[in-house]
């Protein structure tokens, strides 16, 4: 089961996901959490995936949906500390060219200042 935690730091929402993000376990939790933040005007989002063990196409779909929504609302979604499996998914789908990922949460946060 995926666990989602949210912390607000200034105008950036820090979202920590842990566990498995799959159709059965967590993609809807992630989608609802990120959608809620965007609806509240928190459209600069850093999604820390360091503790995500596995993500299927449903989880990936949630990432793409939330990235698109954040962009439509003038913000962005940045990925922090992705696992090698998540990096592979982003690379295979060429989404690594669109959704920016960073080695650490601090790097992702600082990228919004640029």
Residue frames relative to the residue before (quaternion, step in Angstrom):
aa qw qx qy qz dx dy dz
X 1.0000 0.0000 0.0000 0.0000 0.00 0.00 0.00
X 0.3964 -0.7203 0.5198 0.2320 3.57 -0.88 0.93
X 0.1816 -0.7439 0.6327 0.1151 3.52 -1.14 0.73
X 0.1210 -0.7925 0.5970 0.0294 3.55 -0.92 0.97
X 0.0254 -0.7854 0.6184 -0.0127 3.56 -0.86 1.03
X 0.1419 -0.7967 0.5851 0.0526 3.56 -1.01 0.82
X 0.0067 0.7567 -0.6534 0.0212 3.53 -1.09 0.86
X 0.2634 -0.7575 0.5773 0.1533 3.57 -0.94 0.87
X 0.0132 -0.7792 0.6261 -0.0260 3.55 -0.90 1.00
X 0.7963 -0.1207 0.0287 0.5920 3.56 -0.09 1.31
X 0.7707 -0.2948 0.2306 0.5157 3.57 -0.70 -1.07
X 0.6019 0.5442 -0.3511 0.4673 3.58 1.29 0.31
X 0.2567 -0.7408 0.6033 0.1459 3.54 -1.00 0.92
X 0.1796 -0.7698 0.6073 0.0803 3.56 -0.76 1.09
X 0.0587 -0.8068 0.5876 -0.0207 3.55 -0.56 1.21
X 0.1274 -0.7851 0.6047 0.0426 3.56 -0.77 1.09
X 0.0873 -0.7824 0.6161 0.0242 3.54 -0.76 1.08
X 0.0147 -0.7905 0.6122 -0.0117 3.56 -1.10 0.74
X 0.7132 0.4303 -0.3333 0.4416 3.54 -1.16 0.67
X 0.6778 -0.4424 0.3827 0.4454 3.52 -1.12 -0.81
X 0.1431 -0.7656 0.6216 0.0833 3.56 -0.94 0.92
X 0.2241 0.7690 -0.5461 0.2453 3.51 -0.03 1.40
X 0.7244 -0.4057 0.3175 0.4581 3.55 -1.32 0.08
X 0.7346 0.4145 -0.2277 0.4865 3.58 0.93 -0.87
X 0.8269 0.2293 -0.0517 0.5108 3.56 1.04 -0.78
X 0.9118 0.0119 -0.0396 0.4086 3.54 -0.03 1.19
X 0.5453 0.6118 -0.4496 0.3551 3.64 1.00 -0.35
X 0.6498 0.4985 -0.3298 0.4695 3.61 1.02 -0.70
X 0.6092 0.5400 -0.3521 0.4618 3.62 1.06 -0.68
X 0.6625 0.4962 -0.2994 0.4746 3.56 0.92 -0.93
X 0.6547 0.5227 -0.3049 0.4529 3.57 0.86 -0.99
X 0.6901 0.4784 -0.2830 0.4634 3.60 0.85 -0.96
X 0.6438 0.5214 -0.3258 0.4556 3.59 0.96 -0.80
X 0.7021 0.4559 -0.2740 0.4733 3.57 0.83 -0.97
X 0.6281 0.5273 -0.3336 0.4649 3.60 0.98 -0.80
X 0.6471 0.5298 -0.3146 0.4491 3.60 0.96 -0.86
X 0.6391 0.5221 -0.3224 0.4637 3.57 0.97 -0.83
X 0.6674 0.5013 -0.3019 0.4606 3.57 0.89 -0.95
X 0.6522 0.5140 -0.3117 0.4618 3.59 0.97 -0.82
X 0.6690 0.4761 -0.2852 0.4943 3.60 1.19 -0.58
X 0.5850 -0.5994 0.3629 0.4083 3.60 1.28 0.00
X 0.5334 0.5852 -0.4185 0.4448 3.58 1.28 0.16
X 0.1085 0.8560 -0.4933 0.1106 3.55 0.33 1.27
X 0.5818 0.4708 -0.3967 0.5315 3.58 1.28 0.29
X 0.0515 0.8418 -0.5248 0.1154 3.54 -0.21 1.32
X 0.1279 -0.7335 0.6630 0.0777 3.53 -1.04 0.92
X 0.1312 -0.7961 0.5901 0.0300 3.55 -0.63 1.19
X 0.1806 -0.7949 0.5752 0.0686 3.55 -0.41 1.27
X 0.0877 -0.8290 0.5523 -0.0083 3.56 -0.54 1.24
X 0.2907 0.8070 -0.4808 0.1819 3.60 1.21 0.32
X 0.7613 0.3511 -0.1960 0.5087 3.60 1.10 -0.59
X 0.4511 0.6506 -0.4736 0.3858 3.56 1.23 0.43
X 0.3033 -0.7909 0.5135 0.1373 3.55 -0.64 1.19
X 0.8029 -0.0341 0.0752 0.5904 3.56 1.07 -0.77
X 0.0306 -0.7770 0.6286 0.0143 3.56 -1.12 0.71
X 0.2056 -0.7765 0.5819 0.1269 3.58 -0.82 0.97
X 0.7679 -0.3705 0.2460 0.4610 3.58 -1.28 -0.13
X 0.6019 0.5541 -0.3589 0.4493 3.59 1.12 -0.56
X 0.6522 0.4988 -0.2987 0.4864 3.56 1.01 -0.81
X 0.6389 0.5136 -0.3135 0.4792 3.53 1.02 -0.81
X 0.6256 0.5407 -0.3244 0.4593 3.57 1.04 -0.81
X 0.6267 0.5303 -0.3296 0.4664 3.57 1.05 -0.77
X 0.6258 0.5338 -0.3317 0.4619 3.60 1.02 -0.78
X 0.6862 0.4878 -0.2827 0.4597 3.56 0.82 -1.03
X 0.6456 0.5241 -0.3187 0.4549 3.59 0.94 -0.88
X 0.7058 0.4623 -0.2667 0.4658 3.56 0.86 -0.94
X 0.5895 0.5488 -0.3590 0.4716 3.58 1.09 -0.66
X 0.6724 0.5041 -0.2886 0.4588 3.58 0.87 -1.01
X 0.6678 0.5037 -0.2947 0.4621 3.57 0.92 -0.91
X 0.6438 0.5161 -0.3234 0.4632 3.60 0.92 -0.87
X 0.6584 0.5088 -0.3054 0.4631 3.58 0.95 -0.87
X 0.6465 0.5231 -0.3189 0.4546 3.59 0.97 -0.82
X 0.7254 0.3994 -0.2258 0.5132 3.57 1.17 -0.61
X 0.6485 -0.5777 0.3000 0.3947 3.59 1.20 0.51
X 0.6420 0.5182 -0.3265 0.4612 3.58 1.23 0.24
X 0.3081 -0.7232 0.5765 0.2230 3.53 -1.19 -0.61
X 0.2881 -0.7057 0.6185 0.1911 3.52 -1.35 0.40
X 0.0588 -0.7779 0.6256 0.0041 3.57 -0.81 1.05
X 0.2935 -0.7470 0.5730 0.1659 3.55 -1.04 0.80
X 0.1396 -0.7860 0.5996 0.0559 3.55 -0.94 0.95
X 0.8798 0.0435 -0.0488 0.4709 3.53 -1.13 0.81
X 0.1408 0.8122 -0.5570 0.1016 3.62 0.75 0.91
X 0.4974 -0.6247 0.5058 0.3264 3.56 -1.16 0.61
X 0.6679 -0.4853 0.3659 0.4296 3.57 -1.26 0.23
X 0.6240 0.5443 -0.3430 0.4436 3.61 1.05 -0.68
X 0.6589 0.4822 -0.3073 0.4888 3.57 0.98 -0.80
X 0.6189 0.5339 -0.3402 0.4650 3.58 1.00 -0.78
X 0.6405 0.5267 -0.3198 0.4582 3.59 0.98 -0.83
X 0.6518 0.5088 -0.3176 0.4642 3.59 0.92 -0.88
X 0.6624 0.5009 -0.3061 0.4653 3.58 0.89 -0.91
X 0.6712 0.5055 -0.2905 0.4579 3.56 0.97 -0.85
X 0.6716 0.5132 -0.2976 0.4438 3.59 0.86 -0.96
X 0.7339 0.3996 -0.2194 0.5035 3.57 1.06 -0.76
X 0.4338 -0.7165 0.4226 0.3462 3.57 1.37 -0.06
X 0.4164 0.7138 -0.4662 0.3158 3.59 1.23 0.28
X 0.5162 0.6319 -0.4228 0.3943 3.59 1.23 -0.24
X 0.6079 0.5381 -0.3425 0.4728 3.59 1.27 -0.33
X 0.7294 0.4154 -0.2147 0.4994 3.59 1.24 -0.49
X 0.7554 0.2770 -0.1602 0.5719 3.59 0.78 -1.04
X 0.3136 -0.7771 0.5199 0.1660 3.55 -0.55 1.18
X 0.0743 -0.7820 0.6172 0.0443 3.54 -1.04 0.83
X 0.1910 -0.7817 0.5916 0.0506 3.52 -1.18 0.75
X 0.5921 -0.6107 0.4069 0.3329 3.54 -1.15 0.65
X 0.8071 0.1182 -0.0580 0.5755 3.59 1.11 -0.57
X 0.6374 -0.5245 0.4077 0.3904 3.52 -1.29 0.38
X 0.6385 0.5390 -0.3301 0.4392 3.59 0.96 -0.82
X 0.6300 0.5232 -0.3265 0.4720 3.60 1.01 -0.80
X 0.6642 0.5045 -0.3036 0.4606 3.58 0.93 -0.90
X 0.6421 0.5140 -0.3201 0.4701 3.59 0.99 -0.82
X 0.6807 0.4964 -0.2889 0.4547 3.58 0.86 -0.95
X 0.5933 0.5943 -0.3708 0.3966 3.60 1.10 -0.60
X 0.6072 0.5544 -0.3621 0.4392 3.62 1.15 -0.44
X 0.6236 0.5575 -0.3395 0.4303 3.60 1.18 -0.43
X 0.5905 0.6057 -0.3537 0.3992 3.57 1.23 -0.38
